[in-house]
Amino acid sequence: MTASAWKIRWAPRWLALVLFVLTCNPLLAARQFGTSDGLLQDSADSIVRDDLGFHWLAAESGLIRFDGRHFVAPPAAIAAALKGDAISALASDGDVLWVGMRNTGLKRIDLRRETVQSLLPAPGGLPETTIRAIVVDDRHDIWLGTDGAGVVRVQWDAVAPVYTRFMPGAGGVPHERVWTIGLDGSTVLVGTQAGAARLVRGGKRFEAITLPAPFPLDGKANVEEIAADGHDGYWIGTWDDGLFRVSGGKVSKIPLAGGTDSQRISSLTLVHGDPVTGSDVGIARYQASCDCLHPIPLLSSREGLSQRAFVHSVVALDDGGILAGTRSNGVYHVPANASAFQRVQPLRVEPVESISDRVQAMLEDRSGFLWLGSFGAGLQRSREPLASGRIELELIPILSNPRSGAQVIWALREDSRGRIWVGSDAGLDRLDPDSGIWVHFPVRNDGHGLPGPGVRDLLELATGSFLVATSSGLAVIEPDDRARAIPFADPGPSQALAHTLNAMHRDDYGRLWLATYDGVRVLDAQYRNLQVFRASETGPGLARDLHVMADGTMLIASTGLCRLNPKLENLEAVTLDCYGPESGIPQDGIQAIETGADGAIWLSTMHGLRRLPPGQTQAQSFHSSDGLIADEFGLRASHAGRSGRLYFGTTYGLQMFDPRQTSAPRGRLRPLVSEVRVAGIALRAADNPSGAELDAAPPYARQLSLPPGLRQFHIGFSLLGANRPGQRVEFRIEGIQDWLPAAENGIGNFISLPAGTFQVQVRANEDDVRRSGEQLALIVDVQPYWWERRSVQIAGVCLILLVGWQLYRNHIRSLRDRERWLSSEVSARTREIEQQKSELAVANQQLYELSIRDSLTGIFNRRHLLEETRRIMRQGNHHDLCIALIDLDHFKAINDRFGHIAGDEVLRYFAAWLRAQAGPGDVVGRYGGEEFVCLLYDRDITQAKRWGDDLLKRVRESEIAGPNCEIRVTASIGLVAIDSSAELPLEVWIARADAALYRAKESGRDCVLIG
């Protein structure tokens, strides 16, 4: 069956065809402003830009200012000065506007001071005719093109301006009706009803510009617009013959793509060096690729009738866009990419027309045909290849799948044999275009089919098999068309998330990477789990798309954008590099990823497109205000065509563009002060209530002075270049407050400021992510109260210092007297205290001696004896130590015979002998009753034995005088040498000495025995 044969096998309900001609329709992106938006009337005859970046629009009924989003009427003083005059031309010279009138002269508006000066028609001055064009040269001379009075130069002087008129003949102007004036450095160019002319600075008359064919009428055609290209060439727009380029003495006609040779050029401006024209059918941009003008019709509906807008003036915007003023259809803002971003709207079918605009899948096949898969409108294809420039879509019935779910298509793929695979909510179908045969792969629960509907991705393997990723799992289709499910996720609470697949990729090691609702899962060649990259601080959560770049880097679309290297054999070495809002990516993440022919990465989101230039991580944003048909893109709804085009599916159709023909947004948001209010009154340059002073009218003001008592004010901010809802202003006072967002109406409030000079800083933010640089908005000088003035504060400080000095002197004198008295008192008290301290020390020493001495004998008592002995034993110091335990023989008999008084006397005498016998370092004490202990320091056992024998000899040979008697006593000694290396307690050594003492007594007493 041929391709033409299967096309006609349609059910009756598919017989409707809709023709969609693919054009750069700016109505899908251009925004139209009218009187309901603040315009004075639905026309703008002239548009100029002032020094700050505001655009001023003039119509016959007056003047209005435009900041990119809002129209603001001029101040009352300016509006009153223009009332009753019909404006015909505008020009800007910094913060001065020159306004040309119809037959009533010229007005000079000082925007800083909000003053208006009028130059009225007069003999020898301005002619009484309509001023059609105004330019201001680098010397601030004003050149006027008039309707019937040639060219007039005005050398401005507030007291006596100088006028010079150039007419046909002596002035060299080709015709007295001059439509346009341009500048080429120091050369003035004019376009008239009979050709163009130029005047070099210093010249006395204009010289006609010779324009050979193909310029019409021997170079004398009606020239309505002229602009220098900056390279010794000109662009010339004619009344009804179109646009011409003059370069190197040659003239070339610039055709209108798809149009006729004739076209009225009613306005002309250069955007980045290339002309943009306004005409009676809209605007047109020059494209170097075809050396032609590409039309952008501006359609409008008036009184129920669709008509084309007559563009009377065009002006270039910073971002490459266009502001176009029309004769009766208001003002259009045409974004820079209006002709680059193109829309394909799928056919609508009943009964799902409301959702059939949503495109989820697309494919540019090898023959150049475009395939679309929509939500509800099924499969569609272009009748002709894209190269034809026209797209006529036709519905393609999926003959193998009559289920309603087949009209909800998720994926389209072309395999190596040219067959088309269609994944839908009713399974998977395949079409062989050559034979027209469809094959259906159903959803089955027994493992011999697809595990679920919603086919999201297909991957052709080298073996001829196909991997199929669905919303319920993974399947493989063998070359013989047998399908089977592949289980891979472990059972558990996350199994359903792991089986919800969005995309897949097979790497060089045969591993399969799956983008799932549970992160990125990696399977080996046998489809066994290897690793899962789950949600974390650095990894993806819900993985929506996988994209592998030319260098092998894998990009993961998630809540942010992550990069990894799938070429690493060891998965443990794979690291994720992720970034999100800080790089301009919305917080709700990325829907799909594609790499464009421009080398950039394109990301679709729920808030427009993002472009990452090569090697950069800061995304450029594109929104519907930049030419997109919608800001909401579908999940993994993207495709990179063989032709270099990129395709992204949206809720309102297919977005198609060649990234090489798009221009990145160049404009920079610029916040400006548009209003200052103090005490509820808006300040003007000449009207400063309550003593507040503003150095100029907003937004040209740079300094605000507040009198004492006024510590709060309000600032209204304008944001130049803003055309998106997410673009706002933040402000702060440096050093006092942190950044705060301005209110929805652009108002910032400042309250309770201290006295001083402060800087109000502003910056712009977009989607709470991308910010412009900080810039100074206003310097605020808050005047102090009288008591806050420096002179008053200095005088007060001096007075306080003087009084304080006198009080200080009196106080010092009193302190000195008191010091002398206190000194004498302290001396007396000190002597008493010293005396008390001395007596206390003696008493303490006596108490201490009583606490360590035996009250009878005066030697150490048992407690202190043992403490000192232990201390000496701990010190060691490698000295010999011996312990002698001494007991008086038959002491009880002495008490019984002579009495206890005599016994006490014997104990005192013996203690005296013992103390006399002790050497340096020895410790002598009463151990108890008639027992005494002596620690012999630095004596070995032999020396200790000798010491003991000498002591016993002395005792033996001495007599003690008792009451009415002479008493002789003897003693026995148990002696032991202390071995410090044994580290035994003192009690052990005393016990050994006691044992030796016991043996001495049994041996007959009055002897020394060693233990």
PyMOL commands that set and color helices and strands:
alter all, ss='L'
color gray80, all
select helices_A, chain A and resi 3-7+12-14+26-28+35-37+76-82+217-219+386-388+404-407+495-499+571-573+581-583+624-626+659-661+689-691+786-788+790-852+862-875+891-898+900-917+941-957+980-982+986-1002
alter helices_A, ss='H'
color red, helices_A
select strands_A, chain A and resi 18-20+31-33+46-49+55-59+62-66+71-72+87-93+96-101+106-110+115-119+131-136+142-146+151-155+162-166+178-184+187-192+195-200+207-208+223-228+233-238+243-247+250-254+265-271+274-279+282-287+292-296+299-302+305-308+311-316+322-326+331-334+342-344+359-364+370-374+379-382+391-396+409-414+420-424+427-432+437-441+457-460+466-470+473-477+483-486+501-506+512-516+519-523+529-533+545-548+554-557+561-564+577-579+590-595+601-605+608-612+620-622+633-640+646-650+653-657+670-678+681-682+693-694+703-706+713-720+727-733+740-741+747-750+756-766+770-771+775-782+881-888+923-928+931-937+960-962+965-967+971-978+1008-1010
alter strands_A, ss='S'
color yellow, strands_A
deselect
rebuild
show_as cartoon
